[in-house]
Structure formats: structure tokens, C-alpha cells
């Protein structure tokens, strides 16, 4: 007994239900008496009377329903009836709830990302006054430095102030143990630019030394106002606590001013993204005009670095979310498509139930139900399914969001601030409502079942085709990416990243590398050790326009200037193509890209410089390695020895067959002895670090592949449902055809043809649509079309086969 | 739905029969069914599956009323009786039925 029924019975004890039961019992008894009078045995009479009466339960049900419609037009009662009806078909219920949960849940997860990061203003005061100052030279964007940052603030009247930050991992001494923590180094008054002020304590001026601010959550981990933090070699006093928003989603608890050495960085340096807050009454147009003038004046004052510089003010939100914008919208679009397919499928399922419903509807109208009350019942039923779907969707959404956060964490730290809140939840409920109304409309529609279901299948298949094409496209892109030669062999290599502060002396870096090479190399099982400034594919590089001695026209392209130890190439199995490897002081090697582009493949003995002052002799040519990403060809690079080019973030690469866990403890111990401020980040196989680079595209591919797969399954299920219904409906026709000489093969073909017709219509709709969108490759659309057509044909096989093997006599008897 | 149910021939006919049958005295469901069957010389057989829903609908529309009572054999049964609204409806329906019947007969030339 359902809960509704129990509730109902308790409120209305003399309900129509009990009355109907008693009446039925009385009726049967009376009739049985008559039969006994006619000479039947009592038992036989009772049975016969009961049979005459028909299914008592059914009668009760129908009488009960009538009662619902006419005596109590309450929602609870509709829900009761709808629930009873749904419970009668658990497979339908489970399928539709599952479909909705998936469709709505995935949409919710993605929407919460889109909403928090792309739609909502940044969680900061007056976010509309916050801009990013983008510097361009020769059309290419470049990073800024403290000198230019200060210039922007001084020369652009509309800027209230400018600031920037960069992150650094620094060793924090905590009760005798040392661990690496992320520290946000501020250039300028960063909290003020964001519009934030300390919730406790005071703010700090950009030139203060040895003071730190904590975020509110950082305070929980690192201490309170007045605590002393031992970071690297220095001691910082905590003077203020800031709201967490100051970190913009990064997992950072500590903020300090940038050290003096960094503040005094050369105007050539580029490592900052400048954020600017406009004055309250300033307009963007005025600020842009002033910034353009400022760029020109900077070009005049500092022609060697800023000549030809142009500037663009970009809304901070757009600038900070640009990395994720495209992926997020793409996923949102794909998941919306999937949701539409899901709802279409659900509607098709509901339409397929209409056959059994038609009888019920007839009985209901006969019992006095109005058309509206029947529509209302449909609506309540669809609403009930949607509601259950929404509940389950909440679970899917939470898991989905976790997955997304994992997928994008590397690329976009702020995704961690995304939560599923009331606003997003409203969105889910709205989706549920839309699903409800659509399904109701379809159930209440008066069109023939076949037409309705076919139309739904065509919608499903068309959208499914687009999704599958997108999934194919991204899978191909990914496969291409994987198959590209890397230029090195990552097998049996471990990476140990040793961090030192930017402020550390060059001679200290050299010393750390020398000691590291020696001590790490002495560890058992380690074949060779090398150090490089950045791992391949990690992105980022130091670059400059080189000056080549003896070359007339200047080089206009930026080439990479990299640091390595001589052992690097052998350790990474990067081939030395000509000459020697890195060795003596004041010599460099170049990669084959640079060699071909600027020396016709014959660079040995020539001289090259990064600043036009100090020239290096080219001693050899090495193979090119993809530096930025797998999608970009190797760029021209110059490799300098660590003795000539210092870089404090060291990647130690160890050639060994030992697992990372076996070496990590000894490495950790050795690193603490290398230098007081040296910090071992972690020890991982190189392959694992490279995989991280692929994580986001891989997750993107997996997600789209999953969407595509689900869409295919839905299409198959939808077509199967329609075709099975169709062949059932046409059983009699098939019987006649068989009787007048059609072969089973003909019948089989007939049903299959009908399915293929649906496929053809879908293709005709979807392929031009996909081409029109401009986002999908024609070839992928054709493959997807084939996949969908195959799926449709496959789904029709069983109904077609069943129709073909029906015995004519059986078919003809069917009504 | 109200009074627009004339388009439903079956429903209209059954209602008419029931109203007529309970017009003069209260009867229980079984008696209504047997009476229609008996009076029509077994030509009309009211199935239980249609009878009770129809009774309930009529009652809902206020055309008949019902109460528990005892049969001659002292069994508890639900007795149905026409209301004044029902009587009025019966008269209207009979009227229109007769008109239609006459019309049909005229057309068929059997008058």
C-alpha cells in the first residue's frame, strides 16, 4: 500500500474505495445466488459471478480514480495515481530517472562552472572597475615587469592603482621540519587593486620588508597576527588577515611583498600580468586612450624594450578566465545537446507507454474526467519523474563537479571556488520543469503514436550525430597529439624539482647544481643526473631576439634561451646532431630548428647572443624538443650551460630504473644539505609529469566521448522502442503481406527500410547543421553519420527479425 | 465536461437507462443491472465494469443519491435513488431522445 493511499484512507475513512469494495462484494454475492438458483454449485457460482464482474481490483482502481478526479481535485491525489502508475512499470521509472539524472546532473556540474567563472561578476567589490593591462609588441602579447607596472600606475590618470602577483614555492620551517608552501608575492598593493581590505590587522605597503599577510583560511594553517613565519632564509611577521578572495582561487595562504631583487628586475624581464583598478568615475574609453598614450611615451623613454608597444585593457574576469572559457562553453553546449536528446528519449519512452495509457484515458473520460484533469495527471506523472530525476541529478552534479575540478585544476586554479549553490540549483529545477512540460505536451499530444515517436527519434539522432561528430573530432585531435614525436625518451627517468627563491645568488645556484649532480649521481641505481630549467611540454620559456654575429638582417623572432647541464641531452636521449654537446664555458648548443632557420644547418663556430653584448660560440647542434605543448612544433632554442645562465627553479632528472619512492627519502635528505633555502618539491617519474600536461585535454576528450556514447545508446534505445512499437502495430499488415506471398526477407527489409528512412532524415538534417556551425570537421560529420546510421539499423534489427518470423495465421488473428 | 456528454452515445444511453430505472424507487446496483436486463428482454446487458463507474459519475453530478440500506434478505447494500435534478435531467433526456427517435423514424419512413 502506497503512502499516499494510506494517508488518503486515514483522512477519508469512508472513501469511495471501501464503498466500491463492499458494493462489489455484494454484487458478486447476489449474482452467485442467482447462479445457484439456476442449479450451479455454490463454488462454481461464486467463481462465475466473480468472473462476470471482471477484475475486482481493476474495478476498484477505476472507481477510485473517478473519485480522485471528481471529488478531490487535489494535487496529492494526482501524485498518488501517477506514482501508482509509475510503480507499475519499474523499468520505465528507473530508466527515465537515470536518464534525467545523468542529463541534468552533468549540465548542472558544467553550468556551475560556467556560472561561477564566466557569468557571475568576480567575487570582489566593484569588479567592473577591474581590468588587466595587456601589453603587445608586434602583435604578440607579452608579460610585464615591476618597472612597467609602476609606469602604468603613474602615467594612466584613470588608474587608481596597479598591482600584480607571482607565485613561489618557499620552504617554511615549522617546528624543525621544512615543507614547501605556496607564497603569493605581490608587486604593488594587490589587495587594494582587488578592492579588498584586511579583515583583521593592517595592510602593508609594497616596499615593506619582512611582513606577511595571511588569507583567512591561511590563518588557520599558519598562525595569527603577530606570528613569525620562517620562509626560506627570512623571518616574516604576520600583520594582517585578508579575505580568501585575495588569492583568486589559488591555494595560497601567505602573501608577502616581492623581494627587492625582483622589484629591481630589468625592464627586459617579463613575468607579471598587470591588474589595474579604475578610479570610481573613470570610463574605459578614457582609460584606454590614456593607456595608449602611456605606451607611446614608454616607447620613447625606453626604446630598447618598449618601442612599438601597444596596450589593451581587458575586463579582468574575461582575462582571468580565458583559459577555461572555450572548454567550458564547449562542454556546456555538448551537455545541453545531450540533455535535449535525453528529454526527447524520455518523451519517446512516455509516448510508447501511451498505448497502454490510451485505454486508461478512455476509461477516465468515461468516468467523467475532464480533458484538463487528464493533462494534469500527465503533468504530475512527468513532474514526478522529473523530480526524482532532479534528486538523483544532484548526486551526479556533485560527482561531475569534482571531476571537472580535477580536470581543470592544473590549468585553472580558481575552479576550486566553484560550488553548487541555490542559484545553480534553481537552474536544475528549471531544467526539470522544462522536461516536465515537454513530456506533458508530448503525452497529451493527439498526433499518432508512430509520428510522434518518429519525430522524436529524428531529433535525437540528429543531435546525437552532432555530439558524436564532436567526440570523434576531439578524439582524433587527441590521438594526433599523442602520436607526435616528442624528440626525447621519457622512459626510466625521475624528476626531482628543487626550488630556490628568485632572489638567490647565481653563484649559489651553480653550487647547488654542482653538488646535486655529484651527490644524486652517487645514489645507488642512478645512472646519470642532469639539470634543466624547464621540462619539455611544460610551457613557458625565457626568450629573446638573438643577435647573430655576421648576420645582416636582425632576427625578428623570439627564440628560447635555455639552461641545462652538459649531461641533459644524453640523459633525455636527445640526439647530438653535430659538433659537441654543452661543455666549456662561453659555448652553447642550438637545436636543429634554429640551425636550419638561421645558419642553413651549419652553425658550428658561429657566435650568438641574447642581448647583443655577450656572445657565445656555437659548439654543437641537438635535436629539437617540443617545449610549449604537443600541439606546437619545436621552437628554435639556444642551450646555455648552467655556468652562464642561472635559473633558480631546477629540474633534476635522474636516469634510473628505481621507483620514485625508493629514492625520495635520500633525495630529500640530500636537498636539505644542498642549500639553506633549497626545497625538494616532489619526486615523480617524468612520464607522470608529462601525463599531467595531457590531463585536461584527456578529460575533455573522455567527457565528450562519454556524451557521444550515451547519445548513441539513447538513439539505439529510442529507435528500438519506436520500431518495436511499429512492428507490433503493423502485425496484421505483415500477416496479410506474408499470406499473399511476401517472404520473411521482404518483411525484414520493410521494417529495416523504415528505420533507415529515419536515419536518412536525421543525416539530412544534422550534417548541414554541423557544417553550418563551422566547429565540426566534414569528415568527422560523415563518420558520425555512419555511426548513427549503423546504430539505427542495429536497433531495428531485432524488431525487424521478429516481424519477419511471425506466422501469418497468428498475425491475422491479432487485433 | 458538464452537460456536453451527449456526444458520447454509450455513456448517454447508459445514464438514461439508469436514471429511468431508479426513477421510482431506490435500488442497489445489482438490482439496477438485473432490472435493465429483465425489462429489455435480455436485449440490454449492463456490464458490471460500466455500471458502477456510471453510478458513481451520476451521483457525482448530483443526479442520483445513494445510501446504505438493507435488502429483503437483510444484507447491507448501497441503494441509489434519483434526485430532483436527476428527475429533471431524465425528463430532458427522454424528451430529446423521443425527438431524435421520431426524427430517425421519419427519415427511415417507419413512422
Interface residues (C-beta under 8 A of the other chain):
Chain A: X16 X19 X20 X22 X23 X24 X26 X27 X29 X30 X31 X34 X52 X53 X54 X58 X59 X62 X63 X66 X67 X70 X71 X363 X365 X366 X367 X368 X369 X370
Chain B: X1 X8 X11 X28 X29 X30 X33 X34 X47 X48 X49 X50 X52 X53 X56 X57 X60 X61 X75 X76 X77 X78
